């Protein structure tokens, strides 16, 4: 067991704590955001409605997962069926995390709540009731597992 004495010891301990928290929180945020991107539906290119076909921006929900450091990131990205920018930014922000910052993983497209929870029949567009995809709620156990695996890895450092 390491002994931390004096100002150098305290500085070394603080550095170790910062490194471990960066690994735990930064890597966890990256992996959780990536899991949400991977599990996000794309939807159809067009939805039938009483007024005709409604075009869907396929991949806008998938590519708009954001990791926010300190505050939620309100941005929305252009559609991408692979979610490439969302994953790339999650990796970058995971590495930028610094000790004591709050971390948020959000999706800010205007229909994110409907993708998650579903929507009732909308007579204007003729959509049928949908139960939603429950991307977040279905990934709670995945997030817990990610945190446990990374915490175990970090505890051995």
C-alpha positions in Angstrom: 0.0 0.0 0.0 1.3 3.4 -1.0 2.1 6.0 1.8 1.4 9.6 0.9 3.2 12.0 3.2 4.0 15.7 3.0 3.1 18.1 0.2 4.6 15.8 -2.5 2.6 12.9 -1.2 -0.6 14.9 -1.1 0.0 16.1 -4.7 0.7 12.5 -5.8 -2.5 11.3 -4.1 -4.5 14.1 -5.8 -3.0 13.2 -9.1 -4.0 9.6 -8.6 -7.5 10.5 -7.6 -7.9 12.7 -10.6 -6.5 10.0 -13.0 -8.8 7.4 -11.5 -11.9 9.7 -11.7 -11.0 10.6 -15.3 -10.8 7.0 -16.2 -14.0 6.0 -14.3 -16.2 8.9 -15.3 -14.8 9.8 -18.7 -14.6 6.3 -20.0 -18.0 5.5 -18.5 -19.7 8.5 -20.2 -18.1 7.5 -23.5 -19.2 3.9 -23.3 -22.7 4.7 -22.1 -23.2 7.3 -24.8 -22.0 4.8 -27.4 -24.4 2.1 -26.1 -27.3 4.6 -26.5 -26.2 5.5 -30.0 -25.9 1.8 -30.9 -29.4 1.0 -29.5 -31.1 4.0 -31.1 -33.6 3.3 -33.9 -33.4 5.0 -37.3 -37.1 5.0 -38.3 -38.4 4.8 -41.8 -37.4 7.2 -44.6 -41.1 8.2 -45.0 -44.1 7.8 -42.8 -47.6 7.4 -44.3 -50.2 9.9 -43.1 -53.6 11.1 -44.0 -52.0 13.9 -45.9 -49.5 11.7 -47.8 -45.9 10.7 -47.1 -44.0 12.6 -44.4 -40.2 12.5 -44.8 -38.1 11.5 -41.8 -34.6 12.7 -41.2 -33.2 9.1 -40.8 -30.5 9.1 -38.2 -31.1 12.5 -36.5 -32.0 10.9 -33.2 -29.2 8.4 -33.3 -26.5 11.0 -34.1 -27.8 13.6 -31.5 -26.6 11.9 -28.3 -24.4 14.4 -26.5 -22.0 14.1 -23.6 -22.0 17.4 -21.7 -19.3 18.3 -19.2 -20.5 20.6 -16.4 -23.7 21.4 -18.2 -26.0 19.5 -20.6 -25.0 19.9 -24.3 -28.1 21.2 -26.1 -26.8 20.7 -29.6 -28.4 18.6 -32.3 -26.4 17.1 -35.1 -27.2 16.3 -38.7 -28.7 12.9 -39.4 -26.2 10.0 -39.7 -27.4 6.4 -39.7 -24.2 5.2 -38.0 -24.1 7.9 -35.3 -20.5 8.6 -36.1 -20.2 12.1 -34.8 -22.0 11.3 -31.6 -19.6 8.4 -30.8 -16.5 10.5 -31.8 -17.6 13.4 -29.6 -18.3 11.1 -26.7 -14.8 9.7 -26.9 -13.3 13.2 -27.0 -15.4 14.5 -24.1 -14.7 11.4 -22.1 -11.0 12.2 -22.3 -11.6 15.9 -21.5 -13.4 15.1 -18.2 -11.9 16.8 -15.2 -12.4 16.0 -11.5 -15.6 17.2 -10.0 -17.4 18.0 -13.3 -21.0 16.8 -13.6 -21.5 14.7 -16.7 -24.7 14.5 -18.8 -25.7 12.3 -21.6 -28.6 13.8 -23.4 -30.5 13.8 -26.7 -32.1 17.0 -27.7 -34.0 16.3 -30.9 -37.5 17.6 -30.5 -39.0 14.2 -30.8 -36.6 12.4 -28.4 -39.3 12.0 -25.8 -41.6 10.4 -28.4 -38.9 8.0 -29.5 -38.4 7.0 -25.9 -42.0 6.9 -24.6 -44.1 6.6 -27.8 -46.9 8.9 -29.0 -50.6 8.8 -29.0 -52.6 8.8 -32.2 -52.2 12.1 -34.0 -55.2 12.7 -36.3 -53.4 15.5 -38.1 -50.7 13.1 -39.4 -52.5 9.8 -38.9 -49.7 8.1 -36.9 -50.9 5.0 -35.0 -50.1 4.7 -31.3 -46.6 3.5 -30.6 -45.2 2.3 -27.4 -41.8 3.9 -27.9 -38.4 2.3 -28.1 -37.3 2.9 -24.5 -33.7 3.4 -25.5 -32.7 5.0 -22.1 -34.8 2.7 -19.9 -33.6 -0.5 -21.7 -30.0 0.6 -21.2 -30.0 1.2 -17.5 -28.6 -2.2 -16.7 -26.0 -1.7 -19.5 -24.9 1.6 -17.9 -24.7 -0.1 -14.4 -22.6 -2.9 -15.9 -20.3 -0.4 -17.6 -19.8 1.5 -14.4 -19.1 -1.7 -12.4 -16.6 -3.0 -15.0 -14.7 0.3 -15.3 -14.8 0.8 -11.5 -13.3 -2.7 -11.0 -10.6 -1.9 -13.6 -9.8 1.5 -12.0 -9.7 0.0 -8.5 -6.7 -2.1 -9.6 -4.6 0.9 -10.7 
